[in-house]
Amino acid sequence: MMKTDKRTRSDAQRKQTKIERLARADIARRQREWRTSTEAASKASYPINAFITIMAGDDIASITSTVWRKLRLMARENDMLFIAARGPEYTSEKKDHLHLVLHLSTSQYDEVVAILSEAVGEEVGGWGIDPEGRKLGWQSGVVAVSKHGTWMLQRHVQYLNGSSEKIVSYTAKASGKARAIGRHQRSQDLIVLTKDYTSKEPVEAVN
């Protein structure tokens, strides 16, 4: 059987190869940038320590916008920086869903659960809210999960070896990213922290 190469591939095949190459490059660039952001957040005493998954389906755009906006407002009301990053994922099994990593204090778990319940339209189930996190199937550190598993809040201490960098890299990568390029986002506060952290130029004092 003749091998398919650049001389025999169709325009559609070449286009698909280019899309996949750009997706891989996009993932690698984003993972580098977000790892730096993770370091910056930790240095500023805002470690990434929570992981949210939402099986958003066709409503991913509106749910993402609502949850992001309400979490940012919650941080402001608590006089905190909004340190977060989000990444959509698509798989043939789970379809469109959202991963979101952020800095949370345990005292905010109740409010986050209320935000997720309202935005997704599915209330908390199981044991309610456990700040210590529980084992749920193969998932660890589960603080709360909705009645039908549409959303889940986890603490990173027991998830992906308790590494902020790993959960951030996972959110930056996920899978099926060829159809999700450009939809990843870091919060403005996290971007500012990252720029300050990576800046090599001395800042002059203003008298």
Wavefront OBJ file of the C-alpha trace (Angstrom):
o trace
v 0.000 0.000 0.000
v 1.376 3.384 -0.984
v 2.225 5.732 1.889
v 0.374 9.008 2.077
v 2.798 11.933 2.072
v 2.807 15.603 1.172
v 2.822 14.755 -2.534
v -0.297 12.591 -2.380
v -2.316 14.053 0.498
v -5.486 15.920 -0.329
v -6.060 19.561 0.539
v -8.386 18.434 3.343
v -5.666 16.201 4.835
v -3.092 18.977 4.707
v -5.539 21.380 6.310
v -6.268 18.907 9.128
v -2.542 18.375 9.725
v -2.048 22.122 10.023
v -4.947 22.426 12.492
v -3.500 19.670 14.670
v -0.019 21.217 14.566
v -1.373 24.623 15.589
v -3.391 23.023 18.398
v -0.285 21.299 19.784
v 1.703 24.530 19.618
v -1.140 26.414 21.290
v -1.269 23.882 24.141
v 2.505 23.984 24.694
v 2.594 27.788 24.750
v -0.350 28.033 27.118
v 1.046 25.418 29.488
v 4.335 27.348 29.738
v 2.529 30.619 30.425
v 0.154 29.089 32.955
v 2.939 27.291 34.841
v 4.566 30.679 35.296
v 1.237 32.066 36.493
v 1.025 29.237 39.028
v 4.426 30.212 40.426
v 3.424 33.880 40.530
v 0.192 33.120 42.398
v 1.993 30.968 44.966
v 4.631 33.643 45.550
v 1.847 36.161 46.160
v 0.187 33.832 48.712
v -2.687 32.996 46.354
v -1.906 29.358 45.525
v -4.142 27.569 43.047
v -5.886 25.147 45.366
v -9.294 24.298 43.900
v -10.536 22.538 40.778
v -14.037 22.793 39.301
v -15.472 20.603 36.545
v -18.783 21.388 34.847
v -20.423 19.125 32.277
v -21.886 22.094 30.466
v -22.962 20.526 27.179
v -24.522 22.926 24.685
v -24.818 25.622 27.366
v -21.053 25.857 27.921
v -20.775 29.476 26.761
v -23.503 30.898 29.001
v -22.595 28.754 32.015
v -18.907 29.630 31.696
v -19.689 33.347 31.526
v -22.054 33.209 34.513
v -19.795 31.147 36.779
v -16.704 33.222 35.903
v -18.514 36.504 36.585
v -19.965 35.361 39.907
v -16.686 33.912 41.159
v -14.943 37.190 40.312
v -17.635 39.133 42.187
v -17.269 36.806 45.175
v -13.526 37.495 45.305
v -14.117 41.251 45.158
v -16.686 41.107 47.944
v -14.144 39.252 50.081
v -11.418 41.829 49.304
v -9.394 39.178 47.490
v -7.723 38.964 44.120
v -9.574 36.796 41.626
v -6.914 34.199 40.823
v -8.318 31.733 38.311
v -7.937 30.121 34.906
v -10.420 28.207 32.810
v -10.248 25.785 29.923
v -12.985 24.137 27.856
v -12.658 20.504 26.889
v -14.403 18.399 24.287
v -14.458 14.630 24.117
v -16.778 12.348 22.187
v -17.931 10.794 25.474
v -18.411 13.872 27.670
v -19.015 16.404 24.896
v -18.378 20.050 25.867
v -17.345 20.592 29.469
v -15.390 23.113 31.480
v -12.394 22.906 33.815
v -11.685 25.827 36.110
v -8.809 26.211 38.594
v -8.656 28.948 41.195
v -7.579 30.104 44.619
v -10.209 29.553 47.308
v -10.311 29.650 51.068
v -12.308 26.848 52.701
v -14.708 29.475 54.052
v -15.778 30.166 50.450
v -16.849 26.613 49.633
v -20.481 27.227 50.595
v -20.723 30.256 48.333
v -19.024 28.486 45.423
v -21.428 25.559 45.728
v -24.355 28.015 45.671
v -22.931 29.669 42.540
v -22.508 26.334 40.751
v -25.951 25.088 41.799
v -27.660 28.199 40.464
v -25.631 28.561 37.262
v -25.930 24.908 36.248
v -29.437 24.380 37.616
v -28.541 21.339 39.691
v -28.217 21.414 43.472
v -25.573 19.733 45.581
v -26.081 16.063 46.322
v -24.342 13.273 48.168
v -22.935 14.374 51.519
v -23.414 18.092 50.886
v -20.151 19.959 51.491
v -17.067 18.423 53.094
v -14.160 20.918 53.363
v -11.746 18.010 53.898
v -12.692 16.384 50.597
v -13.813 12.796 50.029
v -13.149 9.922 47.663
v -15.761 9.521 44.933
v -15.010 6.678 42.557
v -11.529 7.361 41.184
v -11.811 11.055 42.071
v -10.166 12.310 45.274
v -10.536 15.467 47.340
v -14.174 15.965 46.317
v -15.601 18.791 48.412
v -19.028 18.713 46.753
v -20.752 17.208 43.738
v -24.173 17.880 42.259
v -27.021 15.350 42.431
v -26.408 13.971 38.957
v -22.695 14.735 38.711
v -23.065 17.709 36.373
v -20.601 19.767 38.432
v -17.888 18.959 40.962
v -15.686 20.989 43.308
v -12.360 19.474 44.375
v -9.470 20.589 46.524
v -6.078 20.075 44.931
v -4.505 18.778 48.147
v -5.845 15.324 47.290
v -6.096 15.682 43.520
v -3.304 15.074 40.995
v -0.762 14.562 43.790
v -1.658 17.855 45.450
v 0.176 19.891 42.832
v -1.086 23.300 41.724
v 1.107 23.056 38.632
v -0.406 19.740 37.588
v -4.028 20.834 37.819
v -3.204 24.065 35.975
v -1.357 22.165 33.220
v -4.294 19.772 32.953
v -6.719 22.659 32.552
v -4.462 24.278 29.954
v -4.239 21.064 27.942
v -7.232 18.763 28.450
v -8.147 17.178 25.102
v -10.025 17.897 21.931
v -8.431 21.325 21.855
v -8.505 21.661 18.088
v -12.058 22.965 18.446
v -11.338 24.981 21.593
v -8.392 27.202 20.598
v -8.811 30.735 21.903
v -11.412 29.897 24.536
v -8.985 29.476 27.422
v -8.615 32.370 29.799
v -6.739 33.542 32.869
v -8.263 36.125 35.167
v -6.970 39.675 34.830
v -5.626 39.579 38.389
v -3.616 36.464 37.570
v -2.246 38.025 34.391
v -1.119 41.104 36.329
v 0.544 38.948 38.993
v 2.322 37.009 36.273
v 3.619 40.149 34.574
v 4.915 41.505 37.878
v 6.558 38.167 38.648
v 8.333 37.914 35.286
v 9.354 41.562 35.034
v 13.113 41.993 35.160
v 13.162 45.755 35.009
v 13.517 47.711 38.247
v 10.571 49.900 39.159
v 11.453 53.477 40.061
v 9.894 54.877 43.181
v 7.563 57.803 42.635
v 8.120 60.655 45.071
l 1 2 3 4 5 6 7 8 9 10 11 12 13 14 15 16 17 18 19 20 21 22 23 24 25 26 27 28 29 30 31 32 33 34 35 36 37 38 39 40 41 42 43 44 45 46 47 48 49 50 51 52 53 54 55 56 57 58 59 60 61 62 63 64 65 66 67 68 69 70 71 72 73 74 75 76 77 78 79 80 81 82 83 84 85 86 87 88 89 90 91 92 93 94 95 96 97 98 99 100 101 102 103 104 105 106 107 108 109 110 111 112 113 114 115 116 117 118 119 120 121 122 123 124 125 126 127 128 129 130 131 132 133 134 135 136 137 138 139 140 141 142 143 144 145 146 147 148 149 150 151 152 153 154 155 156 157 158 159 160 161 162 163 164 165 166 167 168 169 170 171 172 173 174 175 176 177 178 179 180 181 182 183 184 185 186 187 188 189 190 191 192 193 194 195 196 197 198 199 200 201 202 203 204 205 206 207
